[in-house]
Amino acid sequence: MARATVQDVAKTAGVSVGTVSRVLNGSPAVSAASKAKVAGAIRKLNYRPLASARDLRRDRTMRILALAKNLNSPIISEAFRGFGDAAAVSGYVSLIAPTSGDLEREQQLVNMLRNGSVDGLVMFSPAMADADIEALAGQLSVVQLCEIAESESAFGVSIDDRQAALDITRHLISTGSRRLAMIGNRAARSGSLREEGFRRALAEADLSPTQLLFAEGEFDFHAGRRLTRELLSRAPLPDAIFCGSDTVAAGCVREVTDAGLRVPEDIAVAGFDDSIQAEMCVPELTTIRQPAYEMGRVAFDALLARMTERGEHRRGRSFLPHKLIVRGSTKG
């Protein structure tokens, strides 16, 4: 009779390979119910972890490549921390590489997966075209994190950006705001989805956007200041501004207050991400909380399944729940 594998244990227990791996490595990040299922499957299959661990590592580098445009975003950093922690529990080393949005550099790094230098790839906001991601993921182990391309083959882990933007815009409208502006970033896939949510909330309330401004290049504190300055030079002034990130919102608040206006009495400001900047800002920012660390862990579990479960493509999406956090930068 063939020796049971970690994949057999996962299938019998009805859990992921990553969950089995965490149980075997004594990770505390596993529920009691999952531990009991894995333990029962191990007994039933007479599974021997040490031998199977060697089997799992055979012909593998035990290295995973993680790509991002940059590591400046608190959300990217936190998501990759969750990804790296989950990978370490299963014996993998995470190699994190910023690409600066350079397609040629990104392709050079992706070749590490093609030539077998790494076992899997996680991508955050890739420069590659959707069709190229589709072709790559159709052959190799690829998972997208936070920024998800329209690909049938690449599994993606994110929040529902469209719904999150809808929720926060509805909140702004509920506080009495009627002249709403948005500062966004269409270069990011999530930025386009957030714009859709913003527009839908306004349409529901029979409102039209006062202004929509989009960053060209970096989407950061300085972009928030510059675009807010542009907003304030136009009439009529908005009574609420939705920003596509907390970092941009912090720049927005600074520019509004420097202009002698009050937040939120004159202009309410909302951000996105619930990063540390949201609490450092004065007043603290109303925002959308993304479970970035958990998204990273889920992304690793999905990637591990693709790397170890032969013939299993794991297509689809995993949307983790977001949460509206109301603070002092908005009324009500």
C-alpha positions in Angstrom: 0.0 0.0 0.0 1.4 3.4 -1.0 2.6 5.7 1.8 0.1 8.4 2.7 1.1 11.9 1.7 0.3 15.3 3.2 -2.2 15.8 0.4 -4.0 12.6 1.4 -4.2 13.9 5.0 -5.6 17.3 3.8 -8.2 15.6 1.6 -9.3 13.2 4.3 -9.5 15.9 6.9 -11.3 18.3 4.6 -8.7 21.1 5.1 -5.9 22.7 3.1 -2.4 21.4 2.8 -1.3 24.6 4.5 -3.5 23.8 7.5 -2.0 20.3 7.8 1.5 21.8 7.6 0.8 24.3 10.4 -0.6 21.5 12.6 2.5 19.4 12.0 4.7 22.3 12.8 2.8 23.2 16.0 1.6 26.6 14.8 -0.9 28.2 17.2 -2.8 29.7 14.2 -5.0 26.7 13.8 -8.5 26.2 15.3 -9.1 23.3 17.7 -11.6 21.8 15.3 -9.1 21.8 12.4 -6.4 20.2 14.7 -8.9 17.5 15.6 -9.7 16.8 12.0 -6.0 16.6 11.0 -5.2 14.4 14.0 -8.0 12.0 13.0 -6.9 11.8 9.4 -3.3 11.1 10.5 -4.5 8.2 12.6 -6.8 6.9 9.9 -4.1 6.9 7.2 -1.2 5.9 9.5 0.6 9.0 8.2 4.3 9.5 9.2 5.1 13.2 9.1 8.8 13.0 9.0 8.9 10.8 5.9 6.3 12.9 4.2 8.1 16.1 5.0 11.1 14.7 3.1 8.8 13.8 0.2 7.3 17.3 0.2 10.8 18.8 -0.2 12.0 16.5 -2.9 12.7 18.4 -6.1 11.7 21.6 -4.5 13.7 24.8 -3.7 11.5 25.6 -0.7 11.7 29.3 -1.9 8.8 31.5 -3.0 9.1 34.8 -4.8 6.9 37.8 -3.9 6.7 40.8 -6.3 5.4 44.3 -5.7 5.8 47.6 -7.3 7.3 49.0 -4.1 7.2 48.3 -0.4 6.2 51.8 0.7 2.5 50.9 1.3 1.7 49.8 4.8 -0.9 47.4 3.4 1.7 45.7 1.1 4.1 45.4 4.0 1.6 43.9 6.3 0.2 41.5 3.7 3.7 40.3 2.9 4.4 39.9 6.6 1.4 37.6 6.9 2.5 35.7 3.8 6.1 35.3 5.0 5.0 34.1 8.5 2.7 31.5 6.9 5.5 30.4 4.5 8.0 30.0 7.3 5.7 27.7 9.3 5.6 25.4 6.3 9.4 25.5 5.8 9.5 28.0 2.9 11.7 31.0 2.5 10.0 34.2 1.0 12.1 36.3 -1.4 10.4 39.7 -1.6 11.4 41.9 -4.5 10.2 45.4 -5.5 10.0 46.1 -9.2 9.4 49.9 -9.3 6.7 49.1 -11.9 9.4 48.2 -14.4 8.0 45.5 -16.7 11.5 44.3 -17.9 12.6 43.9 -14.3 9.4 42.1 -13.4 9.9 39.7 -16.4 13.4 39.0 -15.2 12.2 38.1 -11.8 9.3 36.0 -13.1 11.8 34.0 -15.0 13.0 32.7 -11.6 9.7 30.8 -11.5 10.0 29.6 -15.1 13.5 28.2 -14.7 12.7 26.5 -11.3 14.7 28.9 -9.1 11.6 29.3 -6.9 8.6 27.1 -6.4 5.8 29.7 -6.6 5.0 33.3 -7.1 2.8 35.8 -5.4 2.1 39.1 -7.2 1.0 42.5 -5.9 0.0 45.1 -8.5 2.0 43.6 -11.4 3.1 45.6 -14.4 2.3 42.5 -16.7 -0.8 42.6 -18.9 -3.7 40.5 -17.7 -3.3 38.1 -20.7 0.3 37.5 -19.7 -0.7 36.7 -16.1 -3.3 34.3 -17.4 -0.8 32.5 -19.5 1.8 32.3 -16.7 -0.8 31.1 -14.1 -2.1 28.5 -16.5 1.2 26.7 -16.4 2.8 27.6 -13.1 2.0 28.3 -9.4 0.9 31.9 -9.2 -1.4 33.7 -6.7 -2.4 37.4 -6.8 -2.6 39.4 -3.6 -4.8 42.5 -3.2 -4.5 43.7 -6.8 -6.3 41.1 -8.9 -6.1 40.9 -12.7 -8.9 39.5 -14.8 -7.4 36.0 -15.0 -9.2 32.7 -15.0 -6.1 30.8 -13.9 -4.5 32.9 -11.2 -6.1 32.6 -7.8 -6.6 36.0 -6.1 -6.9 37.2 -2.5 -8.3 40.6 -1.7 -11.2 42.5 -0.2 -14.2 43.6 -2.3 -12.9 47.1 -3.2 -16.0 48.1 -5.0 -18.2 47.3 -2.0 -15.8 48.9 0.4 -15.8 52.2 -1.5 -19.6 52.0 -1.7 -19.8 51.6 2.1 -17.6 54.5 2.9 -19.3 56.8 0.4 -22.7 55.9 1.8 -21.3 56.9 5.2 -20.2 60.3 3.9 -23.7 60.8 2.3 -25.4 59.7 5.6 -23.6 62.5 7.5 -25.2 65.1 5.2 -22.5 65.6 2.6 -23.8 66.4 -0.9 -20.8 67.7 -2.8 -18.5 64.8 -2.8 -15.1 64.6 -4.5 -12.7 61.6 -4.9 -8.9 61.4 -5.1 -8.0 58.1 -6.7 -5.5 56.1 -8.7 -6.7 54.5 -11.9 -3.3 52.9 -12.5 -4.1 50.3 -9.8 -6.8 47.8 -10.4 -8.3 48.4 -7.0 -8.4 52.1 -7.8 -10.8 51.6 -10.7 -13.0 49.3 -8.5 -13.1 52.0 -5.8 -14.2 54.6 -8.3 -17.0 52.3 -9.4 -18.2 52.0 -5.8 -18.0 55.7 -5.2 -20.0 56.5 -8.3 -22.6 53.9 -7.5 -23.2 55.3 -4.0 -23.7 58.8 -5.5 -26.1 57.4 -8.1 -28.1 55.7 -5.4 -28.5 59.1 -3.7 -29.2 60.9 -7.0 -26.0 62.9 -6.7 -23.2 63.6 -9.1 -19.5 63.8 -8.2 -18.3 67.3 -7.6 -14.8 66.4 -8.8 -12.8 63.3 -9.6 -9.0 63.7 -9.6 -6.6 60.9 -10.2 -2.9 60.7 -9.5 -0.3 60.4 -12.2 2.7 58.5 -10.9 3.1 58.0 -7.2 0.0 57.8 -5.0 1.4 59.1 -1.8 1.2 62.0 0.8 2.6 64.5 -1.6 0.1 63.5 -4.3 -2.7 63.9 -1.7 -1.5 67.5 -1.0 -1.1 68.4 -4.7 -4.5 67.0 -5.8 -6.3 68.6 -2.8 -4.7 71.9 -3.6 -6.2 71.5 -7.1 -9.6 70.7 -5.6 -9.6 73.7 -3.4 -8.8 76.0 -6.3 -12.1 75.1 -8.0 -15.7 76.1 -7.2 -17.8 74.9 -5.6 -15.7 73.4 -2.8 -16.6 69.8 -1.9 -18.0 69.2 1.6 -16.4 65.7 1.6 -13.4 64.1 -0.1 -12.9 60.3 -0.4 -9.2 59.4 -0.8 -8.1 56.0 -2.2 -5.6 55.5 0.6 -4.9 56.7 4.2 -1.5 58.1 3.1 -3.2 60.3 0.4 -5.9 61.2 2.9 -3.3 62.4 5.4 -1.9 64.7 2.7 -5.5 65.9 1.9 -6.1 66.8 5.6 -2.9 68.7 5.8 -3.7 70.7 2.7 -7.3 71.4 3.9 -6.1 72.7 7.3 -3.3 74.7 5.8 -5.9 76.5 3.7 -7.6 77.6 6.9 -10.5 75.1 6.6 -11.6 72.7 9.3 -11.9 68.9 9.1 -14.7 67.7 9.2 -16.7 70.9 9.9 -15.9 72.5 6.5 -14.7 69.4 4.6 -15.0 65.8 5.7 -12.1 63.5 4.6 -12.1 59.7 4.4 -9.3 57.3 3.6 -8.8 53.7 2.9 -6.7 50.8 4.4 -6.8 51.7 8.2 -3.0 51.9 8.2 -1.0 53.6 11.0 -1.4 56.9 9.2 -5.1 56.8 9.9 -4.4 57.1 13.7 -1.5 59.5 13.3 -3.6 62.0 11.4 -5.3 64.9 13.2 -8.2 64.4 13.3 -8.0 60.6 13.0 -9.2 59.3 9.7 -12.5 57.5 8.9 -11.3 54.7 6.7 -11.8 51.1 5.5 -10.0 48.4 7.4 -8.3 45.7 5.3 -7.3 42.5 7.0 -3.9 42.7 5.3 -2.0 40.2 7.5 -4.7 37.6 7.1 -4.9 38.2 3.4 -1.2 37.3 3.2 -1.7 34.1 5.1 -4.6 33.1 2.9 -2.6 33.9 -0.2 0.2 31.5 1.0 -2.3 28.7 1.7 -3.6 29.1 -1.8 -0.1 29.1 -3.3 0.9 26.1 -1.3 -2.1 24.2 -2.6 -1.1 25.1 -6.2 2.4 24.0 -5.6 1.6 20.7 -3.9 -1.7 19.4 -5.2 -1.0 18.2 -8.7 -3.7 18.9 -11.3 -5.5 21.3 -8.9 -5.7 24.8 -10.5 -7.4 26.5 -7.6 -9.0 29.1 -9.8 -11.2 31.8 -8.3 -11.2 34.5 -5.7 -11.1 34.8 -1.9 -12.6 38.1 -0.7 -11.9 38.7 3.0 -14.3 41.0 5.0 -13.5 44.7 5.3 -14.8 47.0 8.0 -15.8 50.7 8.0 -14.0 52.5 10.8 -15.6 55.8 11.7 -13.3 58.4 13.3 -13.1 62.2 13.7 -12.4 63.2 10.1 -16.0 62.8 9.1 -19.2 64.1 10.7 -21.6 61.9 12.7 
